[in-house]
Amino acid sequence: MSLSINLKYFPKELPVLEVSGELEVSSTQRLEQAVESLMQEGYTQIVLSMEDVDYIDSSGLRLLLEIRRKLMDSGGKLHVMNPSPRVLRVLSITRLLNSFSIVSKDSIP
């Protein structure tokens, strides 16, 4: 399965990238480009909706950490919305769960 990315906006024009499929070595560049594009437009708060991510490997984790760092460096924040059970499990096993702002649709800032 490939990676699919759809851009939507919530109130306050907060960009939400709906990510579905497999976030792995051959697909991370697409997500990286989507986030870079939003950052170039001036967004410092970005939401990744990950409820339909079926698989994430170490390159996907590395990208999430890199996005988080870049947004923090610009005074912003990465929010991970509704991560799938597989994503939650990987974040938990790697002890990275507390490194991210985990939100639901109702709790987006």
C-alpha positions in Angstrom: 0.0 0.0 0.0 1.3 3.5 -0.8 1.1 6.7 1.2 -1.8 9.1 0.6 -1.7 12.7 1.9 -4.7 15.1 1.8 -4.6 18.7 3.1 -7.6 20.1 5.0 -8.0 23.1 7.3 -9.7 23.3 10.7 -10.9 26.5 12.3 -8.2 29.2 12.5 -6.9 27.9 9.2 -4.9 25.2 11.0 -3.5 22.9 8.4 -4.2 19.2 8.8 -2.4 16.6 6.7 -4.5 13.4 6.6 -1.9 10.7 6.2 -3.0 7.1 5.2 -1.1 4.0 4.1 2.5 3.2 4.9 4.9 5.7 6.2 8.2 4.1 5.3 11.5 4.7 3.5 10.0 5.0 0.0 7.2 7.3 1.0 8.7 9.7 3.6 9.8 12.2 1.0 6.2 12.9 0.0 5.2 13.8 3.6 8.4 15.8 4.1 7.6 17.9 0.9 4.0 18.5 2.1 5.2 19.7 5.5 8.0 21.8 4.0 5.5 23.5 1.7 3.3 24.4 4.6 6.2 25.8 6.6 7.3 27.9 3.6 3.8 29.4 3.6 4.4 30.4 7.2 2.6 27.8 9.1 4.2 26.8 12.5 1.4 24.7 13.8 0.7 21.5 11.8 -1.5 18.6 12.5 -0.8 15.1 11.1 -3.9 13.0 11.1 -2.6 9.4 11.4 -5.6 7.3 12.1 -5.3 5.5 8.7 -1.5 4.8 8.9 -1.1 1.1 8.6 2.7 0.9 9.0 5.5 3.1 10.1 9.2 2.2 10.0 12.3 3.8 11.4 12.5 6.3 8.5 9.0 7.4 9.3 9.8 7.9 12.9 12.9 9.9 11.9 10.8 12.1 9.7 8.3 12.7 12.5 11.1 13.7 14.9 12.6 16.0 12.2 9.3 17.7 11.5 8.8 18.2 15.3 12.3 19.7 15.6 11.9 22.1 12.7 8.5 23.3 13.9 9.8 23.7 17.5 12.8 25.7 16.1 10.4 28.1 14.5 8.4 28.5 17.7 5.7 26.0 16.5 4.4 22.6 17.3 3.6 19.3 15.6 0.3 17.7 16.6 -0.4 14.0 15.9 -4.1 13.5 15.6 -5.8 10.1 16.3 -2.7 7.9 15.7 -3.6 4.4 14.6 -3.0 1.6 17.1 0.1 0.6 15.1 1.5 4.1 15.2 0.8 4.3 19.0 2.5 1.0 19.5 5.6 2.0 17.7 5.8 5.3 19.5 5.3 3.6 22.8 7.9 0.8 22.2 10.5 3.4 21.1 9.6 5.6 24.1 8.7 8.5 21.8 5.0 8.7 22.7 5.6 11.7 25.1 7.7 13.5 22.6 4.6 14.4 20.5 1.4 16.3 21.1 -1.2 13.6 20.7 -4.6 15.1 20.0 -8.1 14.1 18.9 -10.2 16.2 16.5 -12.0 17.7 19.5 -8.9 18.7 21.3 -7.0 20.5 18.5 -5.7 23.8 19.9 
